Amino acid sequence: MTANLYDQKILILDLGSQYTQLIARRVREAKVYCEIHPFNMSLQKIKDFSPNGIILSGGPSSIYDENAPFAEKGLIDIEAPILGICYGMQFLTHLLGGVVSKSGDREYGNVRIRIEDERDLFHGLGRGEEKTVWMSHGDRIDQMPKGFEILAGSDNSPVAAMADVKRRRFGVQFHPEVAHTPDGSRIIGNFLFRICGCEPSWNMVSFVRKTIKALKDDIGEDRVICGLSGGVDSSVTAVLLYEAIGKNLSCILVDNGLLRRDEAREVMEIFQGYYGMDLHLIDAPEHFLKHLDGVTDPEKKRKIIGREFIRIFEEKAKELGNAKYLAQGTLYPDVIESVSFKGPSATIKSHHNVGGLPHVMNLELVEPLRELFKDEVREVGVELGLPRELVMRQPFPGPGLAVRILGEITKERLEILRAADAITIEEIKMAGLYEKVWQSFAVLLPVRTVGVMGDERTYENVIAVRSVDSLDAMTADWSKIPYEVLGRISNRIINSVKGVNRVVYDISSKPPSTIEWE
Ligand code: XMP
């Protein structure tokens, strides 16, 4: 699947900004297809991509830094309109012969700018109006390149925005992509629609149609194997493929015994009901428990589960006959992370637990969702008719409850956690919070505390309830769940889950904590 599926597209060159993904989000929200590529994308590749417009992201560097990221010089002769944001604007200025001055002071936070010209980029914002924008920069434009005019200025940055309207080159010193710039979406929209001439036509209906056709053409009569976990990504991947190749798709669901209550059964019901997809359940709780016996180290748990998953999956796939492809629910944030300016981020936890599969099995990968963000995947799921409860399901880690049982994993401890987790989710749902928070779950701690039940002293387990708000799981804050809801969760767990006499709420943000406890 490539960008060539789409008639109109925007290229975002990543010059290292922490906001690059947000630029892409804003463009997609405006219903225009876009892709992020590293700053050093070759001129030939840029031409092949054939963008309707180019956005240069910001970045932490100064153009005077020794290792400052520079995009291809030839970029400047490309026909398509260009919008430089913050560092992107400074880079553009430098490239076109203007002067960027190095400044020691950073301008950071909300700043008022005055609109000097409301044609094109600031259309509809009102000439002479003052607007709040978000700035975060050190250097500034001292002298604009030839042919440029000021579109807006602030006290600290006389050139807060500039343009060479004739050549369709634009620059803004502030960040239109962040929520702190209230008119940001409008400014980006003006760039897309007025300047680049795009239409708001990228939507999930056209994505589904085009993707199914492309999958059909690419895969032909070959067989595809897909691991189904019951999570949103693998479910949507499976259904897209099913729509494209029907019986040539075989799905495998490995019940590792580490799933949430009733999860394997529910997934089987949903997917077997789905036109009778070729679906194979491998009942392997005992197998995983045996291999996890006595293991307490979090990374060891993850490695064992990953390894055994691959082993079991591979065995089943062989039994099913000759497959050429393996389908995976890789999403765009994973793709960006691996191509970005910064390169793959350091491994904090070994996440991609099925990552070894294509290599081991000598299969080619099919990743129909690799251009989508999570909320777009959910929209595709709805479009494909998947039940809302599945489409809106919160993320769940591959190693499952194993990384939420601190210490040793036993059948009994799994039962305790499963019961506590089911209550937590039920109460969060009843409070109308399930779709508002990123994740909410229970964790079983490896300590016991003293309590009193009736007249009896107890010495039992502690459950930690965790709920976080997040946009992308890279950062997260603990959810401000109302006390009454927390109270109900705690009461129900302590009263009905045998072996628990205390419930605590986790109030750590990420960073420095992580979302999962292991
Ligand atoms: P952490 O704990 O690193 O988690 O803050 C970030 C997000 O990733 C999920 N997670 C995983 N997902 N395989 C997955 O597919 C894994 O091994 C894994 N570990 C953590 C976690 O639930 C959170 O949403």
Boltz pocket constraint, residues with backbone or C-beta under 6 A from the ligand:
constraints:
  - pocket:
      binder: B
      contacts: [[A, 349], [A, 350], [A, 351], [A, 352], [A, 353], [A, 395], [A, 396], [A, 397], [A, 398], [A, 399], [A, 439], [A, 473], [A, 510], [A, 513], [A, 514], [A, 515], [A, 516], [A, 517]]
      max_distance: 6.0
